[in-house]
């Protein structure tokens, strides 16, 4: 199963595709026969990040990470044994899936933007939104609020990636 997840992640990574980076070009100019070398640097601005690509990458890696986190949480919680009336590891699988999606969404958005933004800021914000959503859901004893959490994480990750990506591009 891990091999399949690894394969899916690699396919998604390569579909996102890394584009070549802008390069500097040094040229020599000859002025009146003299060998006066002047360095001219041509700079092409980085392409604008595609919001649709960031959404697709965030959703895809979030889904893969959610499943992986659920499996890991379930395995840590007891696997397939029965504990009383509930299967062991079910609650841990829910928590693992929540952590997985909270890490997967900003990772996908960051990779789709060619790692130009601040992944640390995105990750911290996504984890904070996930923790807030989980706290609200447990406090209200209603899981409806959890539907909005991944959407909020995706919107926040894209906003942070675009803002910090523009600030870090030359």
Buried (B, 14 or more C-beta within 10 A) or exposed (E): EEEEBEEBBEEBBEEBEEEEEEEEEEEEEEEEEEEEEEEEEEEEEBEEBEBEBBBBBBBBBBBBBBBBBBBBBBBEBBEEEEEEEEBBBBBBBBBBBBBBBBBBBBBBBBBBBBEBBBBEBBBEBBBEBBBEBBEBBEEEEEEEBBEEBBEBBBBBBBBBBBEBBEEEBE
